[in-house]
Amino acid sequence: MRVRERKHPKLYWIDPGLVRAVKKQLGTVVAEERGVLLEGWVLTFLRSHAEEAELYDDIFYWAPAQARLTEVDFLLKRGRDFIAIEVKSQKRYSQSLLSGLRAIGDLPELVRRILVYGGTRRLRTSDDIEVWPVDTLVRAVERGRLWLQHSW
């Protein structure tokens, strides 16, 4: 599967608060910031558990060459297996949040696709994409269950 080279690689800040301070945005977090800040927080969380929990060997950002607006925020690789994680800050689930996870569905050795979102409802789509609130991701990682299929 080809991955498109971007002129500007995706940048994640270690501390979401730094992003706001650099931009001099010291007030309430606005809707436009939530997605980027949540993605940065999830990356920091995954990295903080990576070595001790042997969470992954490598972590990637995935964007196919043929689809300009399709992406997956995190593609974790452990051994030969992959987990795709898309992060959305929306509190309401909708099918439109799944385009990247659907596009990556044919990746060989993909064992799990997870949408992490700002809502409270867990579900599984008919094409086996798991939809998790943020706290479900936290629990799965902390309990060493991220790589176990159908573990929620």
DOTINU-628825 format. One record per residue (C-alpha): z, x, y; residue in one letter; residue number from 0. Coordinates in steps of 0.02 Angstrom, whole numbers, m for minus. Layout:
N
PT      pz      px      py  aa    i
PT       Z       X       Y   A  NUM
...
END
This chain:
152
PT      pz      px      py  aa    i
PT       0       0       0   M    0
PT     m49      74     166   R    1
PT      69      81     311   V    2
PT      m2      81     485   R    3
PT      42     224     601   E    4
PT     108     163     766   R    5
PT      92     254     930   K    6
PT     277     228     959   H    7
PT     391     230     807   P    8
PT     525      98     795   K    9
PT     684     161     879   L   10
PT     858     106     831   Y   11
PT    1010     151     934   W   12
PT    1166     205     840   I   13
PT    1277      98     952   D   14
PT    1207     m66    1019   P   15
PT    1325     m49    1167   G   16
PT    1232     109    1220   L   17
PT    1071      10    1235   V   18
PT    1153    m111    1354   R   19
PT    1236      27    1456   A   20
PT    1073     123    1476   V   21
PT     988     m36    1536   K   22
PT    1138     m74    1650   K   23
PT    1160    m241    1563   Q   24
PT    1347    m258    1565   L   25
PT    1362    m447    1563   G   26
PT    1344    m573    1424   T   27
PT    1215    m534    1290   V   28
PT    1058    m636    1323   V   29
PT     946    m713    1189   A   30
PT     809    m581    1209   E   31
PT     931    m442    1164   E   32
PT    1009    m519    1009   R   33
PT     871    m475     885   G   34
PT     859    m292     931   V   35
PT    1048    m273     940   L   36
PT    1072    m356     770   L   37
PT     938    m246     690   E   38
PT    1023     m91     760   G   39
PT    1192    m149     697   W   40
PT    1123    m184     522   V   41
PT    1044     m11     515   L   42
PT    1208      70     568   T   43
PT    1300     m32     436   F   44
PT    1177      15     298   L   45
PT    1183     199     347   R   46
PT    1373     198     351   S   47
PT    1376     144     168   H   48
PT    1225     243     109   A   49
PT    1300     402      41   E   50
PT    1468     346     m25   E   51
PT    1401     190    m109   A   52
PT    1234     270    m161   E   53
PT    1157     123     m72   L   54
PT     984     200     m56   Y   55
PT     890     364     m69   D   56
PT     778     328      80   D   57
PT     754     193     211   I   58
PT     590     144     293   F   59
PT     515      23     418   Y   60
PT     364     m66     344   W   61
PT     211    m130     437   A   62
PT      47    m155     343   P   63
PT    m116     m92     419   A   64
PT    m204    m260     401   Q   65
PT     m74    m369     490   A   66
PT     m31    m333     670   R   67
PT     121    m445     686   L   68
PT     193    m431     511   T   69
PT     334    m311     473   E   70
PT     492    m286     374   V   71
PT     637    m206     465   D   72
PT     710    m109     319   F   73
PT     635     m55     155   L   74
PT     769      28      50   L   75
PT     717     141     m92   K   76
PT     831     191    m235   R   77
PT     750     280    m380   G   78
PT     585     189    m406   R   79
PT     649      21    m343   D   80
PT     637     m58    m170   F   81
PT     731    m193     m74   I   82
PT     652    m270      80   A   83
PT     769    m333     216   I   84
PT     711    m428     369   E   85
PT     838    m461     508   V   86
PT     826    m609     627   K   87
PT     958    m662     751   S   88
PT     909    m847     751   Q   89
PT    1047    m965     698   K   90
PT     925   m1087     619   R   91
PT     823   m1045     465   Y   92
PT     637   m1083     466   S   93
PT     492   m1033     354   Q   94
PT     414    m937     501   S   95
PT     549    m803     483   L   96
PT     479    m753     313   L   97
PT     305    m687     356   S   98
PT     347    m502     333   G   99
PT     443    m531     172   L  100
PT     299    m633     103   R  101
PT     172    m500     152   A  102
PT     268    m363      61   I  103
PT     289    m468     m96   G  104
PT     157    m372    m196   D  105
PT     238    m202    m170   L  106
PT     260    m124    m342   P  107
PT     442    m102    m394   E  108
PT     505    m224    m262   L  109
PT     662    m297    m341   V  110
PT     728    m402    m198   R  111
PT     677    m481     m31   R  112
PT     815    m533      87   I  113
PT     811    m619     256   L  114
PT     972    m587     351   V  115
PT     994    m710     494   Y  116
PT    1122    m775     619   G  117
PT    1152    m939     530   G  118
PT    1282    m992     403   T  119
PT    1179   m1063     259   R  120
PT    1127    m964     104   R  121
PT     973   m1015       8   L  122
PT     831    m952    m101   R  123
PT     651    m999     m66   T  124
PT     528   m1056    m199   S  125
PT     449    m882    m195   D  126
PT     619    m799    m228   D  127
PT     662    m738     m53   I  128
PT     849    m741     m24   E  129
PT     910    m804     145   V  130
PT    1080    m736     191   W  131
PT    1198    m751     338   P  132
PT    1253    m581     404   V  133
PT    1422    m593     318   D  134
PT    1337    m613     148   T  135
PT    1247    m447     176   L  136
PT    1412    m365     225   V  137
PT    1499    m429      68   R  138
PT    1354    m380     m47   A  139
PT    1352    m202      20   V  140
PT    1541    m182      21   E  141
PT    1555    m247    m158   R  142
PT    1411    m140    m223   G  143
PT    1304    m292    m264   R  144
PT    1153    m268    m151   L  145
PT    1045    m203    m293   W  146
PT    1098    m336    m417   L  147
PT     969    m474    m422   Q  148
PT    1034    m651    m405   H  149
PT    1208    m585    m364   S  150
PT    1257    m704    m226   W  151
END
